[in-house]
Amino acid sequence: APPLPHPHPEHLRALKEFIAASSSLCILTGAGLSTDSGIPDYRSPNGSYSRGHRPTSLAEFARSHSTRQRFWARALLGYPPLMRALPNPAHRALALLATSHPRSAVVTQNVDG
């Protein structure tokens, strides 16, 4: 994904005030959060989905030995990039927020999660 422009200082101030005034926070992230760490997202133009890979449903996984074999084989191929990945600034910011805000939660769809 192309880099985003820097946020306007007024927007950052408003976000900081919102967080400070919040009694609880829930941060919902997607796969884009980890792409700067070298973990590919699934649905981008170069992602696995665009190459024909489709998610495996739990029902299909549970009933089919060959589906489980295919699933774990693909997972094994995807494992090296996960092991090489390091936290990026967005990960660090979320970790700081989660540890400094008394009632916070981070919900992610990321495999590095």
C-alpha positions in Angstrom: 0.0 0.0 0.0 1.2 3.5 -0.7 2.4 5.5 2.4 -0.2 7.7 4.0 0.4 11.4 4.5 1.3 12.5 8.0 -1.8 13.3 10.0 -2.8 16.9 10.5 -1.6 18.1 14.0 -5.2 19.1 14.9 -6.4 15.6 14.2 -3.7 14.2 16.4 -4.6 16.6 19.2 -8.3 15.6 18.9 -7.4 11.9 19.0 -5.2 12.4 22.0 -8.0 14.3 23.8 -10.5 11.6 22.9 -8.2 8.8 24.3 -7.5 10.8 27.5 -11.3 11.4 28.0 -12.3 7.8 27.3 -13.1 5.4 30.2 -12.5 2.4 27.9 -11.1 1.9 24.4 -11.4 -0.8 21.8 -9.0 -0.6 18.9 -9.9 -2.7 15.8 -7.1 -3.3 13.4 -6.8 -5.1 10.1 -4.0 -6.7 8.1 -2.7 -3.4 6.8 -1.2 -2.7 10.3 1.4 -5.4 9.8 2.4 -4.9 6.2 5.2 -2.5 7.2 6.7 -5.4 9.2 6.9 -7.5 6.0 3.8 -9.6 6.7 1.7 -9.7 3.5 -2.0 -8.9 3.7 -4.5 -11.3 2.2 -6.7 -9.2 0.0 -4.3 -6.6 -1.6 -3.6 -6.8 -5.3 -0.6 -8.9 -4.6 -2.1 -10.8 -1.8 -2.9 -14.5 -1.5 -6.6 -14.0 -2.2 -5.8 -12.4 -5.6 -3.8 -15.4 -6.5 -6.8 -17.7 -6.0 -6.4 -18.8 -2.4 -9.6 -18.8 -0.4 -10.2 -19.0 3.3 -10.8 -22.4 4.8 -14.0 -22.7 6.7 -14.0 -24.4 10.1 -16.6 -27.0 8.8 -14.4 -27.8 5.8 -11.3 -28.0 8.0 -13.0 -30.4 10.4 -14.5 -32.8 7.9 -11.7 -33.2 5.4 -8.3 -34.6 6.0 -7.0 -33.3 2.6 -8.2 -29.8 3.5 -6.3 -29.9 6.8 -3.2 -31.1 4.9 -3.5 -28.3 2.4 -4.2 -25.7 5.2 -1.1 -26.7 7.2 1.1 -26.9 4.1 0.2 -23.3 3.2 0.6 -22.3 6.8 4.1 -23.7 6.8 5.0 -21.8 3.7 3.8 -18.6 5.3 5.6 -19.1 8.5 9.1 -17.8 7.6 7.9 -14.2 7.0 6.2 -14.2 10.3 9.4 -15.3 12.1 11.4 -12.6 10.4 8.9 -9.8 11.1 9.6 -7.2 13.7 7.2 -4.8 15.4 6.7 -1.6 13.4 5.8 1.9 14.9 2.0 1.1 14.7 2.5 -2.1 16.7 4.6 -0.2 19.3 2.0 2.6 19.6 -0.8 0.1 20.1 1.2 -1.8 22.7 1.9 1.5 24.6 -1.8 2.5 24.4 -2.9 -1.0 25.6 -0.5 -0.9 28.6 -1.1 2.7 29.5 -4.9 2.9 29.2 -6.5 1.1 32.1 -9.5 -0.3 30.1 -8.4 -1.0 26.6 -8.6 -3.9 24.1 -7.0 -4.5 20.8 -9.0 -6.7 18.3 -7.2 -7.8 15.2 -7.8 -10.1 12.2 -4.0 -10.4 11.7 -2.3 -13.7 11.8 0.5 -12.2 13.8 -2.0 -11.1 16.3 
